[in-house]
């Protein structure tokens, strides 16, 4: 039975392992047989303990794949423009950022139109793999007009907030963001970067960042693991 002494002890041991980071968020646990041998109990006892942790939202069972540690879920407070770094710090987590691309290139026609620049004007493109406490959460792609972001071309953006660097190095503070979210599935390239299977659900956040006065200075596209992101919004019914 789930409330037997052995099940409770196994549950507590697994809960302690999760709490101390023995099994990282988003990773697969050892097989039930291996866990049973590790704790010196039966597979039924292990399964009961795992089931209880799943009920608490700390584990997830994937048919045919095994048990996984529930990933860290990030979410934006309603009606508040908050950077990824700020979201991590608000949860007591350490934000990480690995720069994959940092280059100057001509803007596409769509980018030039959104940013209000001339066609093919130079922009700075920054692509980063972002995480919290070493757990990969999203792939972040940002495009800024070079005319306002030249101070970021050679800046070290590893583990840094782009918003903060933009303000510190270029004197630009993003005051407002137009933000939209839609769903996709991961192709082979994105799946490899995010550490998920091909076809995994992905939430894509697209934003246009504006400085005071309404000037657009930033285009962002962020691909979040679907199991690691939640979007919130305040909705009001008109009178």
Secondary structure as UniProt FT lines:
FT   TURN            2..3
FT   HELIX           5..19
FT   TURN            20..21
FT   TURN            25..26
FT   HELIX           32..39
FT   HELIX           43..55
FT   TURN            56..57
FT   STRAND          59..62
FT   TURN            63..65
FT   STRAND          66..69
FT   STRAND          74..76
FT   TURN            78..79
FT   HELIX           84..90
FT   TURN            91..92
FT   STRAND          95..106
FT   HELIX           109..115
FT   TURN            119..120
FT   STRAND          122..132
FT   TURN            133..134
FT   STRAND          135..145
FT   HELIX           146..149
FT   HELIX           150..152
FT   TURN            153..154
FT   TURN            158..159
FT   HELIX           162..170
FT   STRAND          174..185
FT   HELIX           188..194
FT   TURN            198..199
FT   STRAND          201..211
FT   TURN            212..213
FT   STRAND          216..225
FT   TURN            226..227
FT   STRAND          229..231
//
